[in-house]
Amino acid sequence: MRATRLLYVENDSALRRILGEMLSQSIEFELIGSFSNSDEALNRTLVRKADVALIDFALDQNGLNGIELGIALRNINEYIGIVIYSQYSVSQMVNRVPKEMRSGWSFFDKSAEMDLEDYVEIIKMTSSGKGNWEIVAAGQIDKMQFQSSIYFMLSALQRSVMSLTAQGVSAQDIAVQLDLSYQYVRKELSRAYAVLLPEASARDDLKTSAVLKYLELTRTY
């Protein structure tokens, strides 16, 4: 049984050398191309030969990102598996891939703790057409459900107070706008902070952290 033919695309030259050498040590793989950017990787002859591509998400800012490159590779070779890895959270990346193309896609976070066996497992799985996108997507759904539960733990009034606070309105002006006492607004802010930041310490900048958390939650609604 022949080795899995692998393309590797990574713009960090040091990492590309180190990881490329590590992957080449595996009898499971034949590294048929190692590239620094999307333009180099779009070698139609090699793409048609490849079984799978390992691609860094954050490539050259002036070119395609990893997912865009993966889609372009699929348009050349419909059977090529695509593995995206990134220093950013991969949980939201699945949605960038067209639904009809998601079979044979995998995603994972870059980690110095991963060894050769970890790479072999995920790359081989993806080259067979399986991929882990459903698991990653399910994790994103779980996160959204968790975020939703936090959002709706806030009362309607607390959401109004936080919304105005996020717009830069002071507690005094919020009291005027909502026809409440200043003291009551302060109490509602404290209650909202406790919901949004259950593990916050006295040293934290509660207002800033709570506003950032509230804005993160409201991107869903």
Secondary structure, DSSP 8 states (H G I E B T S, - for coil): ---EEEEEE-S-HHHHHHHHHHHHT-TTEEEEEEESSHHHH--HHHHHH-SEEEEESS--TTS--HHHHHHHHHHH-TT-EEEEEESS--TTTGGGS-GGG-TTEEEEE--TT--HHHHHHHHHHHHTT--SHHHHHHHHHHHHHHHHHHHHHS-HHHHHHHHHHHTT--HHHHHHHHT--HHHHHHHHHHHHHHH-TT--TTS-HHHHHHHHHHHHHTT-
